[in-house]
Amino acid sequence: MSEVLKIHPSDNVAVALKDLERGVEVELPGGKLTVRERIPAGHKVALVPIPEGSYAIKYGAPIGRALKDINPGDWVHTHNLRGTRGRGT
């Protein structure tokens, strides 16, 4: 069983199913991902680079814009993402 859940095929983030510590490798369809910082259970981890100004995609839909470049394995949260759900894109 994977430690992260990618909900929709077009998502560029996945949900941590348990607390993930920095340096742990998680299995994904098609490869592995190294976690770059501690990510609490239920929070998002970037699966691919998300350039500043680009959308984070979850549920197959944009959920926010990156405030700065986000690297694969980074925690995706309010410190690097401005939510757009409920306020348009």
C-alpha positions in Angstrom: 0.0 0.0 0.0 1.3 3.4 -0.9 1.8 6.1 1.7 0.2 8.7 -0.6 -3.0 8.9 -2.6 -3.2 10.5 -6.1 -7.0 11.1 -6.4 -7.3 11.9 -10.1 -5.0 11.0 -13.0 -4.4 14.7 -13.9 -3.5 15.7 -10.3 0.0 17.1 -9.7 -0.3 16.7 -5.9 -1.1 13.6 -3.8 -2.4 13.3 -0.2 -0.2 11.9 2.5 -2.0 8.9 4.1 0.3 9.1 7.2 2.9 11.5 8.5 5.8 11.5 6.0 9.3 12.3 7.2 11.9 14.1 5.2 14.0 11.7 3.0 11.4 8.9 2.9 10.8 7.4 -0.5 7.1 6.7 -1.4 5.9 4.5 -4.2 3.9 6.0 -7.0 2.5 4.4 -10.2 5.5 4.7 -12.5 8.2 5.4 -9.9 9.3 6.7 -6.6 9.2 10.1 -4.9 11.6 11.3 -2.2 9.9 13.5 0.4 11.8 16.8 0.8 10.3 17.9 4.1 8.0 16.6 6.8 4.4 16.4 5.6 1.6 15.8 8.0 -1.0 13.1 7.3 -3.9 14.5 5.2 -1.7 17.2 3.7 -0.5 17.5 0.1 2.8 16.6 -1.5 3.9 17.8 -4.9 4.4 15.0 -7.5 6.0 17.1 -10.2 7.5 20.6 -10.4 4.8 23.3 -9.9 6.3 26.6 -11.1 5.4 29.9 -9.4 2.0 31.1 -10.6 1.0 27.7 -11.9 -1.9 25.7 -10.5 -1.8 22.8 -8.0 -4.3 20.2 -9.3 -6.3 18.0 -6.9 -9.5 16.1 -7.7 -8.6 16.9 -11.4 -9.3 20.6 -10.7 -7.2 23.6 -9.7 -7.1 24.2 -6.0 -4.6 27.0 -5.8 -1.7 28.9 -7.4 1.9 28.4 -6.4 3.3 31.4 -4.6 6.8 30.2 -5.4 8.4 27.3 -7.3 7.3 24.0 -5.7 9.5 20.9 -6.2 8.5 17.3 -6.3 8.4 16.0 -2.8 7.6 19.4 -1.2 4.8 20.0 1.2 2.0 21.9 -0.6 0.2 24.2 1.9 -0.6 27.8 2.7 3.1 28.8 2.9 3.6 28.1 -0.9 0.0 28.0 -2.3 -2.8 30.6 -2.5 -6.1 28.7 -2.6 -8.4 29.5 -5.4 -11.3 27.2 -4.6 -14.5 29.2 -3.9 -13.1 32.4 -5.4 -12.6 31.5 -9.0 -9.3 31.1 -10.8 
